[in-house]
Every structure is written in C-alpha cells, then in structure tokens.
Amino acid sequence: MVEVENPSKWLGNRAALSFTLNEGTKAQGLMTVSGTSTLDVNVTNGAIWELKSKIDLAEQRSTLTSFNLTNNAVLDASKYLTSADVADYFINVPLFNNDSGIINLSNGNYKDKLIIEGGYRGSGNSIIKMNTLWSAPGTEDGTNSTSDVLRITGTAQGSTRVIPVNQNGVLNTIDGNVQQINQIINTVPVIYVEKTGTDAFTGSARTTGISEVELAKRTNGNSDEYYWTAKAKDVDIYNPETSNYTQMPIANMELGYSTLGTLHERRGENQTLAWDDCGTCVKDNKGQSWGRIVGSHLDLEGNNRFNMSGEQYLMQLGHDFIIKENAEKQSRNHTGAYISYGRSDMDFEDKYRAINGQIVDKKYTGNGKTDAFSLGLYNTHYEKNGSYLDLVGQVSHIRNTYNTSGMAEVKQNGFGTVLSAEVGRPYALTEHKDNESGWMIEPQAQLVYQYLGLDSFHDDVHTVDQNGQHGLRGRLGVRLAHNSEAKDLRSNTVYFTANVLHDFLKQSDINIGPDSINEKYNNTWGSIGVGMQLPVSQHGYFYADGRYEHSFTSEKRESYKGTLGLKFTWK
C-alpha cells in the first residue's frame, strides 16, 4: 500500500509526474499538483485508489492533469472524513476517464458526495456504486437527500452503469407492491451534470414484486439530472421476469392442448369405405399402433401488455389395446393409450418495456423452455353411420426453464391434466354405392378441460406462485372429406376442415412477491386446415394434417401447425 502525499512536494513547481497503480496495488490519500507541474494518474488492472481525508484541508480535493480508471480498478470515495460521518471529496481534472473501472461510494451511509470538477467519460463496463434510501427522498435541490450523490461540473459522455446498493453492499431490492413503490420511490437526483449532453448513465433496481426502478434523465435548464423512477410515460415499469412468469403457464397449457389435439390430428381417418379390406375392421384384429410428430409456431398478443411467440414440437406413440365390435349394431370401440414428449421454446415480450425510464422498441424480456412428458388414455366409439365419440384423459409432467437478462436461470416442475370429449357425424353429399368414391361433410364438436399445477419457486429476488390454472376450450367445426379407392382394396382420403374455438376461462392471478397480475388473450379464434391419408401397405397408412389459426379481433393470435403420422393394424 502506498500513502500518497502532495507530489509537488516531491518534484517542485515545474515537475512532470506519471503515477500508475497496477495489478491489485492500493494507494491511500489525496494527490494535488500545483504551479506548472503535471500529474497523470492511471489506476488499472484491479488496483485501488482510496481517497483519504486530510485534517488540514477545508475541502478534500485532488487536482490532476489527467486521470484514467481502467480494467476493474477502483476509485474508492466511500471513506469517512475525519470530522464527519460522511465522505465528501473533490477531484479536479479536465477529463475523468472511466474505462471498465469502478467508482465506489457505497459504505452504508446515504449522504456521501463525489464532485468531479471537469468532464467525465464512461466506456466498457464502467460502474458507479452508491447507497440510496428509497423511502426518504429529501428536498428537490438534494438537500438532506438520502442518497449518495455524484456531481460533474463539465459534460458527461459514454455509458456508465449505476448500481444502487443496500447497507450490506448487495444490489438493492425494494420491498413492496407496485402501488407502494410508486409512492416511496426516491425522485431526487443522484447524479448532477452541470452541462447537458448525451445519456451517460444507466441503472436499474428490482423490487420484490412486479415493478422495476430505473435511472432516468431530465434536463433542468442547461444541466442534466439523473433520478430513479418506477414509471415511463405514466405506465408502470415492470421487471423483465414479470412477463415471463405471467405467460409461462399459458405456454404450458397451449402445449397441453396441442398434445391432445383432435381425433383426426392424432389418428387420421378410421372411417374408410367398405372396400377397405380390414383396414379398420375388427375380425382377427390384434390392435392398431400409431405414431405422429407435430411442429407448430404460435404468436399470442395479450390485451394488456404481454406477448409471446415461439415453437412447439411433439412426438407421440399410441396403441389400441382393445378393439371390440358389436356385430348386431355394426359398431366398434377402440381403447388404448399413448405416450408423448413435448418441447416448447417461447420468447416473451412486454409492450411497455422501458430502459432509463423510456419505453423502447426492443420488447424482449426473456425466454422460457418447457419439457413435457405425457401419458394419455382414450376410448373411441364408432357407430355404423360413421358418427363417433372420442374420450381422452391425459396427465403430464412439466419441466420449465426461465432465462431472464440479469437473473440466474430458474427451473420449475409441475403437472397438467386434460380431459376431452369430441363428437362427429358424417353425412354423404352425393348418392353413391357402398364401394364408390364420395364426398361427405362432418360436423364436429369438442370440449376440453385442462388443469395446470406448477410449483412455486424463489429466484434471486422474488417468490413466485402461479397458482392452479384452469382452462376450458370449446371447438365447433366441420370437415369436408372425400374417400376414394386405392389399389389393393385400400382407400385414399383427403379432407378440409374449418373450426371456431373459444376459451371460456381467463387466466388465474399470478403472485409475484406482494403483487398479483394476469394477462388476457383473445378468447375466440378460427382455424382452417387440410389433411390426407394414404395407404402404405396392406394394413398401414400414412396421414398428415396442417392447420392455420387466426384471431377474429385486433389482439393477435396466429398459429401454424403440421402433423405427420403412421398407423398399422396388426393381424
């Protein structure tokens, strides 16, 4: 450690001195050049210059020709004066250059000051640490302010991050709900720049609720003032993770609905014509195996402020363990099970995302990934006239991963259950013999209930409880299908489908710390699609289904989904 005295005492009034602190070394004191001497100071590579008061000085000032604070070096202006319990230091220099250095005012006291008499430039990962007491703002001119203060008499340029810290030296988090935060937030400036210029300082502090506090700039005459705010254009500023935690349950439920699908998405067409030589008949039938892969893209725009978009993928395998036929009624029953693995990768947005107290064009708040393993049981009943009743129960284990800027990755477990009932009845559009090609139209209806239970969790700052989420989705649709003869007594099928879907239940509140929040989405939308089924062997079929969804109102809901499947009847 070096104890620094007045360098003019060392070298006289016409001296030139370059003083460098390097590689973790530490210096204490004040440095002042006088007369025509020059003093260039460089603090770099983790070194520390600790300002230390001198009892014989009325103002604790260092006067320098140039000053460079670089590469994680520290200017520590937090040590108390000898005659008071606050630190109050001056650095007189034409340009204070901070290139990935740290200015530290943090010591548990909320009234420390550092005055830079000259200009300031920040670059790289330059940082200022200071104490701020949010609930005691002081007066508008900064008198009795309960925050450390940096004052610059020249201009400020570049970019420097301001970190508010608590008495323990960690990033300050504010306890309270959004209404309380708006009432207690300290709006007294913490940085004064006497000559107005570009936006040179940024900063943010999370709260234990949904809010975020940001460092904003306002111009007062010819000066810039940087102050903390929880609003941007009268809109509350939210933590980025608020959007992610609010929307992930909806993404999980959309994956649950996709995993279930509709009967024809899962199984293709099981109501082929009479010439289909035991493709769907029961005699000597030992069961039917099937599998499909699904890929989809989903865009959802919330009515309030949150949006999400991304992809979902699904692999599904199933088998009809029991197929029974009622010879008298010429009906049959398929009972079976399936297993599924689903993957969701969603990007989340906040329409009012703010930086430095200003709403910005970049709305992205983070990413959420989901892995879901599902087991389903089903029973599908077919009547002689082609009508069907499809009953499905599904349970899923869910694993969520949240990635938010500035936060550690968070993982979460949960489960989902789905119950579905679907009915349909085909009607021939043209007269034809039993073994002739023909068109049919098939009205359909489906009702799906879903419950989602996700574990509560704690990230770096928040306690999150997404509560139990309930969904009830109805579908009314119509399918226009054409069956035609293929070789080897098989049949080809092509169909077109149109549907109207409606969500009857809204999202339950999400609890983030002391705050509760939810998002509303478009609850009625339409879908159109096309599908086909082709024989690939005497007892096997390939099937495909593609669908497009779009909302009927301005709140966007848009989805593209494709299914490819194979099924084989064992004899």
C-alpha positions as CSV (number, residue, x, y, z in Angstrom):
1,M,0.0,0.0,0.0
2,V,1.3,3.5,-0.9
3,E,0.5,6.5,1.2
4,V,0.3,9.5,-1.2
5,E,1.3,13.0,-0.2
6,N,1.3,16.1,-2.3
7,P,3.5,15.3,-5.4
8,S,4.6,19.0,-5.7
9,K,6.5,18.5,-2.5
10,W,8.5,15.8,-4.3
11,L,9.3,17.4,-7.6
12,G,8.8,21.2,-7.3
13,N,6.7,23.6,-9.3
14,R,7.8,22.5,-12.8
15,A,7.7,18.8,-12.3
16,A,6.1,16.2,-14.6
17,L,4.9,13.0,-12.9
18,S,3.1,9.9,-14.2
19,F,1.7,7.9,-11.4
20,T,0.4,4.3,-12.1
21,L,-1.3,1.8,-9.8
22,N,-1.3,-1.7,-11.3
23,E,-2.1,-5.3,-10.6
24,G,-4.1,-5.0,-7.4
25,T,-1.9,-2.5,-5.6
26,K,-3.6,0.1,-3.3
27,A,-2.9,3.7,-2.6
28,Q,-4.4,6.0,0.1
29,G,-4.6,9.7,0.2
30,L,-5.1,12.8,-2.0
31,M,-2.9,14.0,-4.9
32,T,-2.6,17.6,-5.8
33,V,-0.4,19.2,-8.4
34,S,0.5,22.9,-8.3
35,G,2.1,25.6,-10.5
36,T,3.1,24.4,-13.9
37,S,3.7,20.8,-12.9
38,T,1.7,18.0,-14.4
39,L,0.3,14.9,-12.8
40,D,-1.0,12.0,-14.9
41,V,-2.7,9.3,-12.8
42,N,-3.5,5.8,-14.0
43,V,-5.3,3.2,-11.9
44,T,-5.7,-0.1,-13.7
45,N,-6.0,-3.9,-13.5
46,G,-7.8,-4.1,-10.2
47,A,-5.7,-1.6,-8.3
48,I,-7.4,0.7,-5.7
49,W,-7.0,4.4,-5.1
50,E,-8.7,5.0,-1.7
51,L,-9.4,8.7,-1.1
52,K,-8.3,9.6,2.5
53,S,-9.2,12.8,4.2
54,K,-6.5,15.3,5.5
55,I,-7.4,17.2,8.6
56,D,-5.7,20.4,7.5
57,L,-7.8,20.7,4.3
58,A,-11.1,22.5,4.3
59,E,-12.1,20.7,1.1
60,Q,-10.8,17.2,0.4
61,R,-9.6,17.8,-3.2
62,S,-7.3,16.0,-5.6
63,T,-6.0,18.1,-8.5
64,L,-4.8,16.2,-11.6
65,T,-3.7,16.8,-15.1
66,S,-5.3,13.5,-16.3
67,F,-7.0,10.5,-14.7
68,N,-7.7,7.1,-16.1
69,L,-9.6,4.4,-14.2
70,T,-9.4,1.2,-16.2
71,N,-9.9,-2.6,-16.2
72,N,-11.8,-3.2,-12.9
73,A,-9.7,-0.7,-11.0
74,V,-11.5,1.1,-8.1
75,L,-11.7,4.7,-7.1
76,D,-12.9,4.4,-3.5
77,A,-14.5,7.6,-2.4
78,S,-16.5,6.0,0.4
79,K,-14.2,6.5,3.4
80,Y,-15.5,8.9,6.1
81,L,-13.9,12.4,6.6
82,T,-12.1,12.9,9.9
83,S,-14.6,15.4,11.2
84,A,-17.9,13.9,10.0
85,D,-19.7,10.7,9.3
86,V,-19.9,11.2,5.5
87,A,-17.5,11.2,2.7
88,D,-17.2,14.4,0.6
89,Y,-14.4,14.5,-2.0
90,F,-13.4,16.6,-5.0
91,I,-11.4,15.5,-8.0
92,N,-10.3,18.4,-10.2
93,V,-9.3,17.0,-13.7
94,P,-10.1,18.2,-17.2
95,L,-11.4,14.7,-18.1
96,F,-12.2,11.8,-15.8
97,N,-11.8,8.7,-18.0
98,N,-13.6,5.6,-16.7
99,D,-13.0,2.6,-18.9
100,S,-14.4,-0.5,-17.2
101,G,-13.5,0.9,-13.8
102,I,-15.5,1.2,-10.6
103,I,-16.3,4.4,-8.6
104,N,-17.4,3.3,-5.1
105,L,-19.5,5.5,-2.8
106,S,-21.1,2.6,-1.0
107,N,-20.5,2.4,2.7
108,G,-23.9,2.1,4.3
109,N,-24.2,5.9,4.6
110,Y,-26.7,7.7,2.3
111,K,-25.2,11.2,2.2
112,D,-21.7,10.8,0.6
113,K,-20.7,13.0,-2.3
114,L,-18.1,13.0,-5.0
115,I,-17.6,16.1,-7.1
116,I,-15.7,15.8,-10.4
117,E,-14.5,19.3,-11.4
118,G,-14.3,18.7,-15.1
119,G,-15.7,16.4,-17.7
120,Y,-16.5,12.7,-17.4
121,R,-16.4,9.8,-19.9
122,G,-17.5,6.2,-19.3
123,S,-16.9,3.2,-21.5
124,G,-16.7,-0.5,-21.4
125,N,-18.2,-1.9,-18.2
126,S,-17.8,1.2,-16.1
127,I,-19.7,1.2,-12.8
128,I,-20.7,3.6,-10.0
129,K,-21.9,2.0,-6.7
130,M,-23.8,4.2,-4.4
131,N,-26.3,3.9,-1.5
132,T,-29.9,5.0,-1.9
133,L,-32.7,5.0,0.6
134,W,-35.8,4.8,-1.4
135,S,-38.4,5.9,1.1
136,A,-36.8,9.2,2.2
137,P,-36.2,11.4,-0.9
138,G,-35.1,14.7,0.8
139,T,-35.7,18.1,-0.9
140,E,-35.7,18.8,-4.6
141,D,-32.3,20.5,-4.6
142,G,-30.7,17.5,-3.0
143,T,-30.5,19.0,0.5
144,N,-31.0,16.2,3.1
145,S,-31.0,13.7,0.3
146,T,-30.9,10.2,1.5
147,S,-28.8,9.1,-1.4
148,D,-25.1,9.3,-2.3
149,V,-24.5,12.0,-5.0
150,L,-22.1,12.3,-7.9
151,R,-21.8,15.8,-9.3
152,I,-20.0,16.6,-12.5
153,T,-19.2,20.3,-13.4
154,G,-18.5,19.6,-17.1
155,T,-20.2,17.3,-19.5
156,A,-20.7,13.6,-19.3
157,Q,-20.4,11.1,-22.2
158,G,-20.3,7.4,-22.9
159,S,-22.1,4.9,-20.8
160,T,-21.8,4.1,-17.1
161,R,-24.0,1.8,-15.0
162,V,-25.2,3.0,-11.6
163,I,-25.7,0.2,-9.1
164,P,-27.8,1.2,-6.0
165,V,-26.7,-1.0,-3.1
166,N,-28.0,-1.6,0.4
167,Q,-26.2,-1.4,3.7
168,N,-24.8,-4.9,3.2
169,G,-23.2,-4.0,-0.1
170,V,-25.5,-6.0,-2.4
171,L,-27.8,-4.9,-5.2
172,N,-30.7,-3.1,-3.6
173,T,-34.1,-4.6,-3.8
174,I,-37.2,-2.7,-2.8
175,D,-39.8,-4.4,-0.7
176,G,-43.4,-3.6,-1.5
177,N,-46.1,-3.8,-4.1
178,V,-46.4,-1.7,-7.2
179,Q,-48.6,1.0,-5.5
180,Q,-46.2,1.3,-2.6
181,I,-43.2,1.6,-4.8
182,N,-44.8,4.4,-6.8
183,Q,-45.4,6.3,-3.5
184,I,-42.0,5.9,-1.9
185,I,-39.6,6.0,-4.8
186,N,-36.8,8.5,-4.4
187,T,-37.1,11.0,-7.3
188,V,-34.3,13.3,-6.0
189,P,-31.4,13.4,-8.5
190,V,-28.4,11.2,-7.5
191,I,-26.2,12.4,-10.4
192,Y,-25.9,16.1,-11.4
193,V,-24.2,17.0,-14.7
194,E,-23.9,20.8,-14.9
195,K,-23.5,20.9,-18.7
196,T,-26.3,19.0,-20.6
197,G,-25.2,16.3,-23.0
198,T,-26.0,12.7,-24.1
199,D,-27.5,9.9,-21.9
200,A,-24.3,8.9,-20.0
201,F,-25.7,6.9,-17.0
202,T,-28.0,3.9,-16.8
203,G,-29.2,1.8,-13.9
204,S,-32.0,-0.3,-12.6
205,A,-33.1,-1.9,-9.3
206,R,-35.5,-4.8,-9.0
207,T,-38.3,-4.9,-6.5
208,T,-39.7,-7.9,-4.7
209,G,-42.9,-7.5,-6.7
210,I,-43.6,-6.9,-10.3
211,S,-42.0,-3.4,-10.5
212,E,-38.6,-2.3,-11.7
213,V,-37.0,1.0,-10.8
214,E,-34.8,2.7,-13.4
215,L,-32.4,5.6,-13.6
216,A,-33.9,8.3,-15.9
217,K,-32.6,11.7,-17.1
218,R,-34.3,15.0,-17.0
219,T,-33.0,18.4,-18.1
220,N,-33.1,21.3,-15.7
221,G,-32.1,24.5,-17.5
222,N,-28.7,23.7,-19.0
223,S,-28.0,20.8,-16.7
224,D,-28.8,17.1,-16.6
225,E,-30.2,15.3,-13.6
226,Y,-30.4,11.5,-13.2
227,Y,-33.1,10.2,-10.8
228,W,-34.8,7.0,-10.0
229,T,-38.3,6.3,-11.4
230,A,-40.8,3.5,-11.5
231,K,-42.9,4.9,-14.4
232,A,-42.4,5.5,-18.1
233,K,-45.0,7.8,-19.8
234,D,-47.3,7.2,-16.8
235,V,-47.0,3.4,-17.3
236,D,-45.6,1.3,-14.5
237,I,-42.2,-0.2,-15.3
238,Y,-42.1,-4.0,-14.7
239,N,-39.3,-6.3,-14.1
240,P,-38.5,-8.3,-17.3
241,E,-39.2,-11.6,-15.4
242,T,-42.8,-10.4,-14.7
243,S,-43.7,-11.0,-18.4
244,N,-42.0,-14.4,-18.3
245,Y,-43.6,-15.7,-15.1
246,T,-47.0,-14.4,-16.1
247,Q,-47.1,-16.0,-19.6
248,M,-45.3,-19.4,-19.0
249,P,-48.5,-21.1,-17.6
250,I,-50.3,-20.1,-20.8
251,A,-47.5,-21.6,-22.9
252,N,-47.7,-24.8,-20.9
253,M,-51.4,-25.0,-21.4
254,E,-51.1,-24.4,-25.2
255,L,-48.6,-27.3,-25.3
256,G,-51.1,-29.5,-23.4
257,Y,-53.9,-28.7,-25.9
258,S,-51.5,-29.5,-28.8
259,T,-50.5,-32.8,-27.3
260,L,-54.2,-33.8,-27.1
261,G,-55.2,-32.4,-30.5
262,T,-58.3,-33.6,-32.3
263,L,-59.2,-37.2,-33.2
264,H,-58.2,-36.8,-36.8
265,E,-54.9,-35.0,-35.9
266,R,-54.0,-37.9,-33.7
267,R,-55.3,-40.9,-35.7
268,G,-56.1,-39.8,-39.3
269,E,-59.3,-41.3,-40.8
270,N,-60.6,-44.5,-39.3
271,Q,-63.9,-44.4,-41.1
272,T,-63.0,-45.6,-44.6
273,L,-65.2,-47.2,-47.1
274,A,-66.5,-50.8,-47.2
275,W,-63.8,-51.9,-49.7
276,D,-61.1,-51.1,-47.2
277,D,-60.1,-54.8,-46.7
278,C,-59.9,-54.9,-42.9
279,G,-58.1,-51.7,-42.6
280,T,-60.4,-50.7,-39.8
281,C,-62.5,-53.9,-39.4
282,V,-62.2,-55.9,-36.2
283,K,-62.1,-59.5,-37.4
284,D,-58.7,-61.1,-36.5
285,N,-57.6,-57.6,-35.4
286,K,-54.9,-57.6,-32.7
287,G,-54.8,-53.9,-32.3
288,Q,-53.7,-50.8,-34.0
289,S,-50.4,-48.9,-33.4
290,W,-49.9,-45.3,-34.4
291,G,-47.4,-42.5,-34.0
292,R,-47.1,-38.9,-35.1
293,I,-44.8,-35.9,-35.0
294,V,-46.1,-32.3,-34.6
295,G,-44.5,-29.0,-35.2
296,S,-46.1,-25.6,-34.6
297,H,-45.5,-21.9,-34.3
298,L,-47.6,-19.7,-32.0
299,D,-47.9,-15.9,-31.7
300,L,-50.0,-14.6,-28.8
301,E,-50.6,-10.9,-28.1
302,G,-52.0,-10.0,-24.8
303,N,-54.8,-7.5,-24.3
304,N,-52.9,-5.7,-21.5
305,R,-49.1,-5.6,-22.3
306,F,-47.5,-9.0,-22.6
307,N,-46.8,-11.0,-25.8
308,M,-45.2,-14.3,-26.6
309,S,-44.1,-16.3,-29.6
310,G,-42.2,-19.5,-30.3
311,E,-42.2,-23.1,-31.4
312,Q,-43.7,-26.3,-30.0
313,Y,-42.7,-29.8,-31.0
314,L,-44.3,-33.1,-30.2
315,M,-43.6,-36.9,-30.6
316,Q,-46.4,-39.2,-29.8
317,L,-46.8,-43.0,-29.8
318,G,-50.0,-44.9,-29.2
319,H,-51.7,-48.3,-29.4
320,D,-55.2,-49.6,-29.4
321,F,-55.0,-52.4,-26.8
322,I,-58.7,-53.4,-27.1
323,I,-60.9,-53.2,-30.2
324,K,-64.4,-54.6,-29.8
325,E,-67.1,-54.9,-32.4
326,N,-70.8,-55.1,-31.9
327,A,-71.9,-57.3,-34.8
328,E,-75.5,-56.6,-34.3
329,K,-75.2,-52.8,-34.3
330,Q,-72.1,-52.8,-36.5
331,S,-70.3,-50.5,-34.2
332,R,-66.9,-50.8,-32.7
333,N,-64.8,-49.5,-29.8
334,H,-61.1,-48.6,-29.7
335,T,-59.5,-48.4,-26.3
336,G,-55.8,-47.5,-26.0
337,A,-53.1,-45.4,-24.6
338,Y,-50.3,-43.1,-25.8
339,I,-47.1,-41.5,-24.5
340,S,-45.8,-38.2,-25.6
341,Y,-42.8,-35.9,-25.3
342,G,-43.4,-32.2,-26.0
343,R,-41.0,-29.3,-26.2
344,S,-41.8,-25.6,-26.1
345,D,-39.4,-22.8,-26.7
346,M,-41.0,-19.4,-26.2
347,D,-39.8,-15.8,-26.3
348,F,-41.6,-13.3,-24.1
349,E,-42.2,-9.6,-24.5
350,D,-43.5,-6.6,-22.6
351,K,-45.1,-3.9,-24.9
352,Y,-44.1,-1.3,-22.3
353,R,-40.5,-2.5,-21.7
354,A,-38.5,0.5,-20.6
355,I,-34.8,1.4,-20.3
356,N,-33.7,4.5,-18.5
357,G,-37.3,5.4,-17.8
358,Q,-38.1,5.4,-21.5
359,I,-40.3,2.9,-23.4
360,V,-38.0,1.2,-26.0
361,D,-38.6,-0.6,-29.3
362,K,-36.9,-3.8,-28.0
363,K,-39.7,-5.5,-26.2
364,Y,-37.9,-8.8,-25.4
365,T,-37.9,-9.8,-21.8
366,G,-36.6,-13.4,-21.8
367,N,-37.0,-17.0,-22.9
368,G,-38.8,-19.9,-21.5
369,K,-38.3,-23.6,-22.4
370,T,-40.6,-26.5,-21.4
371,D,-40.2,-30.2,-21.5
372,A,-43.4,-32.2,-21.0
373,F,-43.8,-36.0,-20.7
374,S,-47.4,-37.1,-21.1
375,L,-49.5,-40.3,-20.7
376,G,-52.9,-40.5,-22.3
377,L,-55.8,-43.0,-22.2
378,Y,-58.6,-42.9,-24.7
379,N,-61.8,-44.7,-25.8
380,T,-63.2,-44.0,-29.2
381,H,-66.6,-45.4,-30.2
382,Y,-67.7,-45.6,-33.9
383,E,-71.3,-46.2,-35.0
384,K,-72.5,-47.8,-38.2
385,N,-73.5,-44.4,-39.6
386,G,-69.9,-43.1,-39.1
387,S,-70.6,-41.0,-36.0
388,Y,-68.0,-41.1,-33.3
389,L,-67.5,-40.3,-29.6
390,D,-63.8,-39.8,-28.6
391,L,-63.0,-39.6,-24.9
392,V,-59.4,-38.8,-23.7
393,G,-57.7,-38.3,-20.4
394,Q,-54.1,-37.0,-20.3
395,V,-51.6,-36.4,-17.5
396,S,-48.2,-34.6,-18.0
397,H,-45.1,-33.9,-16.0
398,I,-43.7,-30.5,-16.8
399,R,-40.2,-29.0,-16.5
400,N,-39.9,-25.3,-17.1
401,T,-36.7,-23.3,-17.5
402,Y,-36.7,-19.5,-17.3
403,N,-33.9,-17.3,-18.8
404,T,-34.1,-13.6,-18.0
405,S,-31.5,-10.9,-18.5
406,G,-29.7,-10.1,-15.3
407,M,-31.1,-13.1,-13.4
408,A,-29.8,-16.6,-12.8
409,E,-31.6,-19.5,-14.7
410,V,-34.6,-20.7,-12.9
411,K,-36.1,-24.2,-13.2
412,Q,-39.6,-25.3,-12.2
413,N,-41.6,-28.5,-12.0
414,G,-45.3,-29.0,-12.4
415,F,-48.0,-31.3,-13.8
416,G,-51.0,-30.9,-16.1
417,T,-54.2,-32.9,-16.6
418,V,-56.5,-32.8,-19.6
419,L,-60.0,-34.2,-20.2
420,S,-61.6,-34.2,-23.7
421,A,-64.8,-35.2,-25.3
422,E,-65.3,-35.0,-29.0
423,V,-68.2,-36.0,-31.3
424,G,-68.7,-36.0,-35.0
425,R,-71.3,-37.3,-37.5
426,P,-70.6,-37.6,-41.3
427,Y,-73.3,-37.1,-43.9
428,A,-73.0,-38.1,-47.6
429,L,-73.2,-35.2,-50.0
430,T,-73.8,-37.3,-53.1
431,E,-75.5,-40.6,-53.7
432,H,-73.2,-43.5,-54.3
433,K,-72.9,-47.2,-53.8
434,D,-71.1,-48.6,-50.8
435,N,-67.9,-49.1,-52.6
436,E,-67.8,-46.0,-54.7
437,S,-66.0,-42.8,-54.1
438,G,-67.9,-40.0,-52.4
439,W,-67.8,-36.7,-50.6
440,M,-69.1,-36.3,-47.1
441,I,-69.5,-33.4,-44.6
442,E,-68.9,-34.0,-40.9
443,P,-70.0,-31.5,-38.2
444,Q,-67.8,-31.8,-35.1
445,A,-67.8,-30.5,-31.5
446,Q,-65.2,-30.8,-28.8
447,L,-64.9,-29.7,-25.2
448,V,-61.5,-29.8,-23.4
449,Y,-60.8,-29.1,-19.7
450,Q,-57.3,-28.6,-18.6
451,Y,-55.7,-28.1,-15.1
452,L,-52.2,-26.9,-14.7
453,G,-50.4,-27.1,-11.3
454,L,-46.9,-25.5,-11.2
455,D,-44.6,-25.5,-8.2
456,S,-44.0,-22.2,-6.5
457,F,-40.3,-21.0,-6.5
458,H,-37.9,-18.3,-5.5
459,D,-35.5,-16.7,-7.9
460,D,-32.8,-14.2,-6.8
461,V,-35.3,-11.7,-5.7
462,H,-38.9,-12.9,-6.0
463,T,-41.2,-15.5,-4.5
464,V,-43.5,-16.7,-7.3
465,D,-46.7,-18.6,-7.1
466,Q,-48.6,-19.2,-10.3
467,N,-51.5,-20.9,-8.6
468,G,-53.6,-23.5,-10.2
469,Q,-54.6,-22.6,-13.7
470,H,-57.9,-23.9,-15.2
471,G,-58.8,-23.9,-18.9
472,L,-62.0,-24.8,-20.7
473,R,-61.7,-24.8,-24.5
474,G,-64.6,-25.4,-26.9
475,R,-64.5,-26.2,-30.6
476,L,-67.2,-26.3,-33.2
477,G,-66.1,-27.4,-36.6
478,V,-66.9,-29.0,-39.9
479,R,-64.9,-31.4,-42.0
480,L,-65.4,-31.9,-45.8
481,A,-63.9,-35.3,-46.8
482,H,-63.5,-37.4,-49.9
483,N,-62.8,-41.1,-49.8
484,S,-61.7,-42.9,-53.0
485,E,-60.5,-46.3,-53.9
486,A,-56.8,-47.1,-54.0
487,K,-55.0,-50.3,-55.1
488,D,-55.1,-53.4,-53.1
489,L,-58.5,-52.7,-51.8
490,R,-57.4,-49.7,-49.8
491,S,-58.7,-46.2,-49.7
492,N,-57.4,-42.7,-50.1
493,T,-58.7,-39.8,-48.0
494,V,-58.4,-36.1,-48.4
495,Y,-60.3,-33.6,-46.2
496,F,-60.7,-29.9,-45.4
497,T,-61.6,-28.5,-42.1
498,A,-62.8,-25.3,-40.6
499,N,-63.3,-24.6,-36.9
500,V,-64.2,-21.9,-34.4
501,L,-62.5,-22.2,-31.0
502,H,-63.3,-20.4,-27.7
503,D,-61.6,-20.3,-24.3
504,F,-64.3,-19.9,-21.6
505,L,-61.9,-19.3,-18.6
506,K,-59.4,-16.5,-18.1
507,Q,-56.0,-16.8,-16.6
508,S,-55.9,-17.0,-12.8
509,D,-53.8,-14.4,-11.0
510,I,-50.0,-14.9,-10.8
511,N,-48.5,-13.9,-7.5
512,I,-45.0,-12.3,-7.7
513,G,-44.0,-11.2,-4.2
514,P,-46.7,-8.9,-2.8
515,D,-48.2,-8.3,-6.3
516,S,-50.8,-10.2,-8.3
517,I,-51.1,-10.0,-12.1
518,N,-52.6,-11.8,-15.0
519,E,-52.8,-11.4,-18.8
520,K,-55.9,-11.6,-21.0
521,Y,-55.7,-13.0,-24.5
522,N,-58.1,-13.3,-27.4
523,N,-60.6,-15.9,-26.4
524,T,-62.2,-16.6,-29.8
525,W,-60.5,-17.5,-33.0
526,G,-60.8,-19.6,-36.1
527,S,-58.8,-22.3,-37.8
528,I,-58.7,-23.8,-41.3
529,G,-56.9,-26.9,-42.3
530,V,-56.3,-29.7,-44.8
531,G,-55.5,-33.3,-44.3
532,M,-54.9,-36.6,-46.1
533,Q,-54.4,-40.3,-45.6
534,L,-52.7,-42.7,-48.0
535,P,-52.2,-46.5,-47.8
536,V,-48.5,-47.6,-47.5
537,S,-49.2,-51.3,-47.0
538,Q,-52.0,-53.8,-46.8
539,H,-52.5,-52.7,-43.1
540,G,-50.7,-49.5,-42.9
541,Y,-51.5,-45.8,-43.6
542,F,-49.6,-42.5,-43.7
543,Y,-51.6,-39.5,-42.7
544,A,-50.9,-35.7,-42.5
545,D,-52.7,-32.7,-41.2
546,G,-51.9,-29.0,-41.5
547,R,-53.8,-26.1,-39.7
548,Y,-53.7,-22.3,-39.6
549,E,-55.3,-20.3,-36.7
550,H,-56.0,-16.6,-36.6
551,S,-58.0,-14.4,-34.2
552,F,-61.1,-12.5,-35.2
553,T,-60.1,-9.3,-33.4
554,S,-57.1,-7.0,-33.3
555,E,-55.4,-8.9,-30.5
556,K,-53.2,-11.3,-32.4
557,R,-53.4,-15.0,-32.2
558,E,-51.7,-16.8,-35.0
559,S,-50.6,-20.3,-35.3
560,Y,-49.2,-22.7,-37.9
561,K,-49.3,-26.5,-37.1
562,G,-48.4,-29.6,-39.0
563,T,-48.8,-33.3,-38.2
564,L,-47.2,-36.3,-39.9
565,G,-48.3,-39.8,-38.7
566,L,-48.2,-43.5,-39.4
567,K,-50.6,-46.2,-38.2
568,F,-50.6,-50.0,-38.6
569,T,-53.3,-52.6,-37.9
570,W,-51.9,-55.8,-36.5
571,K,-53.5,-59.1,-37.7
